[in-house]
Amino acid sequence: MKPIRIAMWSGPRNISTAMMRAFGNRADCAVSDEPFYAAYLTSTGLVHPLREEVIGAQPNDWRAVADYMLGPVPGAKPIWYQKHMTHHMVEGFGREWIEACANAFLIRAPEAVLASYHRVREDFTLAEIGLPMQVELFFRAGDRLGHTPPVIEGQDVLADPEGMLKALCAACKIAFDPAMLAWAPGRRETDGPWAPAWYGAVEQSTGFSPPRPEPTIDDLPDALKRLAEKARPLYETLAAHRLRGE
């Protein structure tokens, strides 16, 4: 029986690592953390926290990463949850490997993403928060499938973890596992080498936290407001298809 490879496409500053924790807590599931990160940094030359550690820890050629994503599942597990950042798929990186995966899309209101990301990196573009590529990958997957792939909103997961995870599992054609709802705190061997810079909150978590009020465009500085205005229609395109909890 062929393994189920779930490619979860997210932008930064979402609940993507908590989602990886949820799937990683299943006995039947392997997880991978942003496998294209080093190839992305090498290709773009961008300076991110722990850049050299990332480049030294992962393949720098996207082709090697794509081959790995299509290769044997770690631990020979029947499910492989792959946490991907949409902005890592820069121009020139092949997309054909994606067709072997069950693609899903994790979204968050762009105003909240921008406010959070700005606390770590002051200068960045719309492409770096992933929404343009997320929309492109969404339509590519939909065209291949003949129907829309699953979209989940991070705030919806926080408000109803069990209902949303059941809906996502059903969309990915796997059984829901209650083990997805809680996990032990701490770092994992599967976490990327950038974890010290980004994963402080999730390392202390034991499950999905209740949702908190999200920033609005009025909370953003002027430079970010312009990005938010460009990002909002892209987000709404995806949000129109988001799953509802069971």
C-alpha positions in Angstrom: 0.0 0.0 0.0 1.4 3.4 -1.0 2.1 5.8 1.9 0.0 9.0 2.1 2.3 12.0 1.8 0.6 15.1 3.2 2.2 18.4 2.0 0.9 21.1 4.3 1.6 24.5 2.7 1.8 27.5 5.1 3.2 30.9 5.3 5.4 32.0 8.3 4.0 32.9 11.7 1.1 30.5 11.6 0.4 27.4 13.8 2.4 25.3 11.3 4.8 23.9 14.0 1.9 23.1 16.3 0.2 21.3 13.4 3.5 19.3 12.9 3.4 18.4 16.6 -0.1 17.1 16.3 0.8 14.9 13.4 4.1 13.9 14.9 2.2 12.6 18.0 0.6 9.9 15.8 2.3 6.5 16.0 1.6 6.0 12.3 3.1 9.3 11.0 6.5 10.6 10.1 7.1 14.4 10.0 9.5 16.6 8.1 10.2 20.3 9.0 10.6 22.8 6.2 12.8 20.6 4.0 13.4 23.3 1.3 14.6 25.9 3.8 18.3 25.6 3.0 17.7 25.4 -0.7 15.6 28.6 -0.4 18.3 30.5 1.5 21.0 29.3 -0.9 18.9 30.4 -3.9 17.8 33.8 -2.6 20.8 34.8 -0.5 18.5 36.1 2.2 19.8 36.5 5.7 17.6 34.7 8.2 18.4 33.8 11.9 20.7 30.8 12.0 21.2 30.9 8.3 24.5 29.0 8.2 23.2 26.3 10.5 20.3 25.8 8.2 22.4 25.7 5.1 24.8 23.2 6.7 22.0 20.9 7.9 19.9 20.4 4.8 20.5 19.7 1.1 21.1 23.0 -0.8 19.8 21.8 -4.1 16.0 21.6 -4.5 16.3 18.5 -6.7 17.8 16.6 -3.8 15.0 17.7 -1.5 12.3 16.8 -4.0 13.9 13.3 -4.5 13.8 12.8 -0.7 10.2 13.9 -0.5 9.3 11.1 -3.0 11.6 8.5 -1.4 11.1 6.1 1.4 9.1 7.4 4.3 11.2 7.8 7.5 10.5 4.9 9.8 8.5 3.2 7.1 5.4 4.9 8.4 2.1 4.8 6.4 1.7 8.6 6.6 4.3 11.3 6.0 3.4 14.8 7.1 5.5 17.4 5.4 5.5 20.9 6.8 6.3 23.3 3.9 6.6 27.0 3.6 5.1 28.3 0.4 7.6 31.1 0.0 10.4 28.4 -0.2 9.1 27.4 -3.6 10.9 30.2 -5.5 11.1 30.5 -9.3 13.2 27.6 -10.8 12.2 25.1 -8.1 10.4 22.2 -9.8 6.8 21.5 -8.8 6.2 18.1 -10.3 7.0 16.2 -7.1 4.1 17.9 -5.4 1.6 15.9 -7.5 2.5 12.8 -5.5 1.2 14.4 -2.3 -2.1 15.2 -0.7 -1.8 18.9 -0.6 -3.4 21.0 2.1 -3.2 24.7 2.9 -2.9 26.4 6.3 -3.8 30.1 6.3 -3.8 33.0 8.7 -5.1 36.5 8.3 -2.3 38.5 6.7 -2.5 41.4 9.2 -1.7 39.0 12.0 1.1 37.3 9.9 2.7 40.7 9.1 2.6 41.9 12.7 4.2 38.8 14.0 6.8 38.5 11.2 7.8 42.1 11.6 9.0 41.4 15.2 11.6 39.0 13.8 12.5 40.6 10.4 12.0 44.3 9.8 12.4 44.4 6.0 10.6 41.9 3.8 8.4 41.6 0.8 4.9 40.2 0.2 6.4 37.1 -1.4 8.3 36.4 1.8 5.1 35.8 3.8 4.1 33.2 1.2 0.6 34.2 0.1 1.2 34.7 -3.6 2.8 31.3 -3.9 0.2 29.7 -1.6 -2.6 30.8 -4.0 -0.6 29.6 -7.0 0.0 26.2 -5.4 -3.7 26.0 -4.4 -4.9 26.5 -7.9 -2.3 24.1 -9.3 -3.5 21.4 -6.9 -7.2 22.1 -7.6 -6.6 21.9 -11.4 -5.0 18.5 -11.0 -7.6 17.2 -8.6 -10.7 18.6 -10.3 -11.9 20.0 -7.0 -10.5 22.3 -4.3 -7.9 20.9 -1.9 -8.4 21.4 1.8 -7.8 24.8 3.3 -7.7 25.3 7.1 -7.5 28.6 9.0 -5.2 28.6 12.0 -7.7 30.4 14.2 -10.4 27.8 13.4 -8.0 25.0 14.6 -7.3 26.9 17.8 -11.1 27.4 18.4 -12.0 23.8 17.7 -8.9 21.5 17.5 -10.8 18.2 17.4 -13.4 19.3 14.9 -10.9 20.9 12.5 -8.4 18.0 12.7 -11.2 15.5 12.1 -12.2 17.6 9.0 -8.6 17.8 7.8 -8.0 14.1 8.3 -11.2 13.2 6.4 -10.1 15.5 3.5 -6.7 13.8 3.4 -8.3 10.3 3.6 -6.8 9.3 6.9 -8.4 8.4 10.2 -8.4 11.0 12.9 -6.3 10.1 15.9 -7.1 11.6 19.4 -3.3 11.6 20.0 -3.2 14.7 17.8 -4.8 16.9 20.4 -2.0 16.9 23.0 1.7 16.3 23.1 4.7 16.5 25.5 6.5 19.8 25.7 10.1 20.3 24.5 12.1 20.1 21.3 12.0 17.2 18.8 14.7 15.6 16.8 12.6 16.3 13.7 12.6 20.1 14.4 14.8 22.1 12.1 18.0 23.7 13.2 16.3 27.1 13.2 14.1 26.0 16.2 16.0 28.1 18.8 15.1 31.3 16.9 11.4 30.5 16.1 10.0 27.7 18.3 10.1 29.0 21.8 6.3 29.1 22.3 5.6 25.7 20.7 8.4 24.1 22.8 6.5 25.1 25.9 3.1 23.9 24.5 1.3 20.7 25.3 -1.6 21.3 22.8 -3.4 23.9 20.9 -3.9 27.1 22.8 -7.3 29.0 22.7 -7.4 31.7 20.1 -6.6 35.2 21.0 -7.8 38.4 19.2 -5.7 39.0 16.0 -4.2 42.3 15.0 -6.1 44.3 12.4 -4.8 46.6 9.7 -5.2 49.6 12.0 -2.7 48.0 14.4 0.0 48.0 11.7 2.6 50.6 10.8 2.1 52.3 7.4 4.6 50.3 5.5 2.9 47.1 6.6 -0.6 48.4 5.9 0.4 48.6 2.2 1.5 45.0 2.3 -1.7 44.0 4.1 -3.8 45.7 1.4 -2.1 43.6 -1.3 -2.3 40.4 0.8 -5.9 40.6 1.9 -7.5 39.6 -1.5 -5.1 36.6 -1.8 -6.0 35.5 1.7 -9.7 35.9 1.0 -9.4 33.7 -2.1 -8.2 30.9 0.0 -10.4 31.6 3.0 -13.5 31.2 0.8 -12.7 27.5 0.6 -11.7 26.8 4.2 -12.9 23.7 6.0 -15.4 23.8 8.8 -15.1 21.6 11.9 -17.0 18.3 12.0 
